[in-house]
């Protein structure tokens, strides 16, 4: 019993001695709000006659528990130490009500080589409750969007009567998936966010949640994502029709041309490509996919390229047929009569004119080619007749000359014999 009494007396003596050596002040605001932070200031003064110490930690003793704060700083005699501790009042704290808070300090006394605990006086503080006035409004620049189309989200908020310096938090979700979160530095503002519509079609809820320490406010808006929004259906169908019309024409032209000329394989490959692209364009149209425009354009261009190849082949074929006839005309121009020369020249000029017209009238290319062939046949017929007549005349002339030579030969023989007889008889 005596030992216990001595221990209690020693502890009491140490605390009294320590209190006489250190001055501890706890400062708190007169009022704090449930759910919010308040700052506690602890000032520790070591008088000149004190001993060197090291402040190990400070604890705030509150009705809701203990707030521990590590320090580990040395304090020489005649010096002061100030520490700020942030304390959050529980949201469920009873309000309005006065509560007592005090600070407990643990130091190490270098001279005594032991730890000593000190306590400050209790400070009463009023715990009150505040209900901020909060407004939140959410709007989107567009509601009907195509997949991955950019749009703008407008968030207008206002918070009035929010105590302390804590920042509210704003979170943005699309169908419960968080896409943005930020701390707000202003009590009210209009915020703009550049967002992109989801890739998949559907209806999406955009929810904005404003957290303001003691509560939250939310607002929502909806966007509707579909490929058909912004899809120029009428224009797309018109382009498909134009591409299909071009494909049908080139197929008809090809079928007619292959009976008249040798069509290059490249033309057939382009026609096949045009058919593939038109089928892909139809599939894209059903899906309201904007790729329909490029696919229809590719089909149209492939058909036109095939048309140009076929028409150019027509022209090259006519040029190849004209060339030998021109050479023949040049060779036999002297034996042609004036009407024959005019007929041949007129036919060749018609063929040249038709050759140039083929590009301007692709729909008439097979007919024009037949007309050109007809004119070439007329020119050939005229030339062949003239050449045949010329060769006939040559043969007749040759026969006449041969006949004359033969008669002359026999006449000379006869005259020679007569002269011989006359000479011999005399």
C-alpha positions in Angstrom: 0.0 0.0 0.0 2.8 2.3 0.8 4.5 1.6 -2.5 1.4 2.4 -4.5 1.0 5.7 -2.5 4.6 6.6 -3.3 4.1 5.9 -7.0 0.9 8.1 -7.1 2.7 10.9 -5.3 5.6 10.7 -7.8 3.3 10.9 -10.8 1.4 13.8 -9.3 4.7 15.6 -8.5 6.0 15.1 -12.0 2.8 16.5 -13.6 2.7 19.4 -11.3 6.3 20.1 -12.0 5.8 19.7 -15.7 2.8 22.1 -15.7 4.9 24.6 -14.0 7.6 24.3 -16.6 5.5 24.2 -19.9 2.7 26.4 -21.0 0.2 24.7 -23.3 -2.6 26.6 -25.0 -5.4 25.1 -27.1 -7.2 27.3 -29.5 -10.4 26.3 -31.3 -13.0 28.3 -33.3 -16.1 29.2 -31.3 -18.3 27.3 -33.7 -17.8 24.2 -35.9 -20.1 22.4 -38.2 -21.0 18.7 -38.3 -19.4 17.0 -41.3 -16.9 19.8 -41.8 -13.3 20.4 -40.7 -12.1 22.8 -38.1 -8.5 23.8 -37.2 -7.1 23.3 -33.7 -4.0 25.4 -32.8 -1.7 24.1 -30.0 1.0 26.4 -28.7 3.7 25.0 -26.5 6.0 27.3 -24.6 9.2 26.1 -22.9 10.2 28.8 -20.4 13.9 29.9 -20.1 14.2 28.0 -16.8 12.9 24.8 -18.3 14.8 21.8 -19.5 15.4 20.6 -23.1 12.6 18.4 -24.3 11.4 16.7 -27.4 7.7 16.9 -28.3 6.8 13.4 -29.4 3.1 13.7 -30.2 -0.1 15.6 -29.6 -3.6 14.1 -29.2 -6.9 15.9 -29.3 -9.4 14.3 -26.9 -12.9 14.8 -28.3 -16.3 13.3 -27.5 -16.0 11.3 -30.8 -12.5 9.8 -30.2 -8.9 10.8 -30.3 -7.0 12.6 -33.0 -3.3 11.6 -33.0 -0.7 13.9 -34.5 3.0 13.0 -34.5 5.5 15.8 -33.9 9.1 14.6 -33.0 10.5 18.1 -32.6 13.0 19.3 -30.0 12.1 22.3 -27.9 14.9 24.2 -26.1 14.3 26.3 -23.0 12.9 29.7 -23.9 11.4 28.6 -27.3 7.9 28.0 -28.5 6.3 25.5 -30.8 3.0 25.9 -32.7 1.1 23.0 -34.3 -2.0 23.0 -36.5 -4.3 20.0 -36.4 -7.3 19.6 -38.6 -10.2 17.9 -37.0 -13.3 16.8 -38.8 -16.5 16.9 -36.9 -18.6 13.7 -37.5 -21.6 14.2 -39.6 -23.7 12.4 -37.0 -22.6 14.7 -34.2 -25.4 16.0 -32.0 -26.4 19.6 -32.9 -26.6 22.2 -31.6 -24.5 21.3 -28.6 -21.4 22.4 -26.7 -18.6 19.9 -26.4 -15.3 20.0 -24.6 -12.0 19.3 -26.3 -8.5 19.2 -24.8 -5.0 18.4 -26.0 -2.7 15.7 -24.5 1.0 16.1 -25.2 3.8 13.6 -24.7 7.3 14.9 -24.4 10.7 13.4 -23.6 12.7 15.2 -20.9 16.4 14.9 -21.7 17.5 15.9 -18.2 15.2 13.4 -16.5 15.7 10.9 -19.3 12.0 9.9 -19.4 8.7 10.7 -21.1 6.2 13.0 -19.5 2.5 13.6 -20.4 0.8 17.0 -20.3 -2.7 18.1 -20.8 -4.2 21.5 -21.8 -7.3 23.0 -20.3 -10.5 21.9 -21.9 -12.0 24.3 -24.5 -15.7 24.4 -25.2 -16.9 24.7 -28.8 -20.4 24.9 -30.2 -21.2 22.2 -32.7 -23.8 23.3 -35.2 -25.3 22.1 -38.4 -25.5 23.9 -41.7 -27.7 23.0 -44.7 -26.1 24.6 -47.9 -28.4 25.8 -50.7 -27.3 23.7 -53.7 -28.5 23.9 -57.3 -27.3 21.7 -60.2 -28.4 21.7 -63.8 -27.1 19.5 -66.7 -27.6 20.0 -70.4 -26.1 18.6 -73.6 -25.5 20.4 -76.8 -27.0 17.5 -78.7 -29.2 14.6 -77.7 -29.4 12.6 -81.0 -25.8 11.5 -81.9 -24.1 9.2 -84.2 -21.5 6.7 -82.7 -18.3 8.5 -81.5 -19.7 11.9 -82.4 -18.3 14.8 -80.3 -20.7 16.8 -78.2 -20.6 19.3 -75.3 -21.9 18.8 -71.8 -22.9 22.0 -69.8 -22.9 21.8 -66.0 -24.2 24.7 -64.0 -23.9 24.6 -60.3 -24.2 26.8 -57.2 -23.5 26.2 -53.5 -24.5 28.9 -51.0 -23.6 28.8 -47.2 -20.9 26.1 -47.5 -18.6 26.8 -44.5 -14.9 26.2 -44.4 -12.4 26.0 -47.2 -13.1 22.5 -48.4 -13.8 22.0 -52.1 -16.9 20.2 -53.3 -16.4 17.4 -55.8 -18.0 16.8 -59.2 -18.3 13.4 -60.9 -19.7 12.6 -64.3 -20.9 9.2 -65.3 -22.4 7.7 -68.5 -24.5 4.6 -67.6 -22.8 4.4 -64.2 -19.3 4.4 -65.7 -17.2 7.2 -64.3 -15.7 9.4 -67.1 -14.6 12.5 -65.2 -14.0 13.7 -61.6 -12.7 17.0 -60.4 -12.5 19.2 -57.3 -14.3 22.5 -57.6 -12.6 25.7 -56.6 -15.5 28.1 -57.0 -18.9 28.1 -55.1 -20.7 28.5 -58.5 -19.7 28.2 -62.1 -20.8 27.1 -65.6 -18.6 24.2 -66.7 -18.2 22.9 -70.3 -17.0 19.4 -71.0 -16.1 18.1 -74.5 -17.3 14.5 -74.6 -17.6 11.8 -77.3 -20.7 9.6 -77.8 -20.2 5.9 -77.2 -19.3 3.6 -80.1 -22.4 1.4 -79.6 -25.9 2.4 -80.4 -28.4 2.9 -77.6 -29.8 5.2 -75.0 -27.3 6.6 -72.5 -27.9 8.3 -69.1 -25.4 11.1 -68.3 -25.5 11.7 -64.6 -23.6 14.5 -62.8 -23.2 14.2 -59.0 -22.1 17.2 -56.9 -20.7 16.1 -53.5 -20.6 18.9 -50.9 -19.3 17.3 -47.7 -22.7 17.0 -45.9 -24.7 15.8 -48.9 -24.9 15.4 -52.6 -27.0 16.8 -55.5 -27.4 15.1 -58.8 -29.0 15.8 -62.2 -29.1 13.8 -65.4 -29.6 14.1 -69.1 -30.0 11.5 -71.9 -28.4 11.0 -75.2 -29.6 8.7 -78.0 -26.8 7.2 -80.1 -27.8 5.8 -83.6 -26.1 5.6 -86.9 -29.3 6.9 -88.5 -28.9 10.3 -86.8 -27.1 12.5 -89.2 -27.2 9.8 -91.9 -28.2 11.4 -95.2 -30.4 8.5 -96.3 -31.9 10.2 -99.4 -28.5 11.3 -100.7 -27.0 7.9 -100.0 -29.8 6.1 -101.9 -29.4 8.5 -104.8 -25.7 7.7 -105.0 -26.4 4.0 -104.9 -28.9 4.4 -107.8 -26.3 6.4 -109.8 -23.6 3.8 -109.2 -26.0 1.0 -110.1 -27.1 2.7 -113.3 -23.5 3.2 -114.3 -22.8 -0.5 -113.6 -25.8 -1.7 -115.6 -24.7 0.6 -118.5 -21.1 -0.7 -118.6 -22.3 -4.3 -118.4 -24.5 -3.7 -121.4 -21.7 -1.9 -123.3 -19.3 -4.7 -122.5 -21.7 -7.4 -123.8 -22.1 -5.5 -127.0 -18.4 -4.7 -127.4 -17.1 -8.2 -126.9 -19.1 -9.3 -130.0 -17.3 -6.6 -132.1 -13.8 -6.1 -130.6 -11.4 -7.8 -128.2 -12.1 -6.1 -124.9 -9.1 -5.9 -122.4 -9.3 -8.0 -119.3 -8.8 -4.8 -117.2 -12.3 -3.7 -118.1 -13.9 -6.9 -116.9 -11.9 -6.6 -113.6 -13.2 -3.1 -113.1 -16.8 -4.2 -113.8 -16.4 -7.0 -111.2 -15.0 -4.5 -108.6 -17.9 -2.1 -109.3 -20.4 -5.0 -108.6 -18.7 -5.8 -105.3 -18.6 -2.2 -104.2 -22.3 -1.7 -105.0 -23.2 -4.8 -102.8 -21.1 -3.4 -100.0 -22.8 0.0 -100.3 -26.2 -1.7 -100.0 -25.1 -3.4 -96.8 -23.8 -0.1 -95.4 -27.0 1.6 -96.3 -29.0 -1.0 -94.3 -26.7 -0.3 -91.3 -27.0 3.5 -91.8 -23.2 3.5 -92.1 -21.7 6.6 -93.7 -19.2 4.4 -95.6 -22.0 3.9 -98.1 -20.9 7.2 -99.8 -17.3 6.1 -100.4 -18.4 2.6 -101.5 -21.0 4.0 -104.0 -18.4 6.4 -105.3 -15.8 3.6 -105.7 -18.4 1.6 -107.7 -19.3 4.5 -109.9 -15.6 5.3 -110.6 -14.8 1.7 -111.4 -17.7 1.5 -113.9 -16.7 4.8 -115.5 -13.1 3.6 -115.8 -14.3 0.4 -117.5 -16.5 2.4 -119.9 -13.5 4.5 -120.8 -11.3 1.5 -121.5 -14.0 0.0 -123.8 -14.5 3.2 -125.7 -10.8 3.7 -126.1 -10.5 0.2 -127.4 -13.2 1.0 -130.0 -11.2 4.0 -131.1 -7.9 2.1 -131.2 -9.6 -0.6 -133.3 -10.9 2.0 -135.8 -7.5 3.6 -136.0 -5.9 0.3 -136.7 -8.4 -0.3 -139.6 -8.0 3.2 -141.1 -4.2 3.0 -141.3 -3.8 0.3 -144.0 -6.6 1.9 -146.1 -4.8 5.2 -146.0 -1.7 3.5 -147.1 -3.5 1.8 -150.0 -5.1 5.2 -151.0 -1.7 6.8 -151.1 -0.3 3.9 -153.1 -3.0 3.9 -155.8 -4.1 7.5 -155.7 -3.1 8.0 -159.4 -5.3 5.2 -160.7 -8.4 6.4 -158.8 -10.9 8.5 -160.7 -12.0 11.7 -159.2 -15.4 10.3 -158.1 -13.7 7.3 -156.6 -11.2 9.4 -154.7 -14.0 11.6 -153.4 -16.0 8.5 -152.2 -13.0 6.9 -150.5 -12.0 10.2 -148.8 -15.6 10.9 -147.7 -15.8 7.4 -146.2 -12.5 7.8 -144.3 -13.5 11.2 -143.0 -16.8 9.7 -141.7 -14.8 7.0 -139.9 -12.5 9.6 -138.3 -15.5 11.6 -137.2 -17.2 8.6 -135.8 -14.1 7.6 -133.9 -14.0 10.9 -132.2 -17.7 10.9 -131.5 -17.6 7.5 -129.7 -16.3 9.2 -126.5 -19.0 11.8 -126.6 -21.8 9.2 -127.2 -20.9 6.1 -125.2 -24.5 4.9 -125.3 -24.2 4.7 -129.1 -20.7 3.3 -129.3 -21.7 -0.1 -130.8 -23.9 1.5 -133.4 -21.3 4.1 -134.3 -18.7 1.4 -134.6 -21.0 -0.5 -137.0 -21.4 2.6 -139.1 -17.7 3.2 -139.2 -17.1 -0.5 -140.3 -19.7 0.1 -143.0 -17.9 3.2 -144.3 -14.6 1.3 -144.2 -16.1 -1.5 -146.2 -17.4 1.0 -148.8 -13.9 2.6 -149.0 -12.3 -0.9 -149.4 -14.9 -1.8 -152.0 -14.2 1.3 -154.1 -10.4 0.8 -153.7 -10.7 -2.9 -154.7 -12.7 -2.1 -157.7 -10.3 0.5 -158.9 -7.3 -1.7 -158.2 -9.1 -4.6 -160.0 -9.8 -2.4 -163.0 -6.3 -1.2 -163.0 -5.0 -4.8 -163.0 -7.4 -5.7 -165.8 -6.2 -2.9 -167.9 -2.6 -3.9 -167.3 -3.4 -7.5 -168.3 -5.3 -6.3 -171.5 -2.4 -3.9 -172.4 0.1 -6.7 -171.8 -1.9 -9.0 -174.1 -2.1 -6.4 -176.8 1.6 -5.7 -176.6 2.3 -9.4 -176.7 0.0 -9.9 -179.7 1.6 -7.0 -181.6 5.0 -8.4 -180.9 4.0 -11.9 -182.0 2.4 -10.5 -185.3 5.4 -8.4 -185.8 7.7 -11.4 -185.4 5.8 -13.5 -187.9 5.5 -10.6 -190.3 9.2 -10.1 -190.2 9.7 -13.8 -190.8 7.4 -13.7 -193.8 9.0 -10.6 -195.2 12.4 -12.1 -194.8 11.4 -15.2 -196.7 9.8 -13.2 -199.5 13.0 -11.1 -199.9 15.1 -14.2 -199.8 13.0 -15.8 -202.6 13.2 -12.6 -204.7 16.9 -12.4 -204.3 17.5 -16.0 -205.1 15.2 -16.0 -208.2 17.0 -13.1 -209.7 
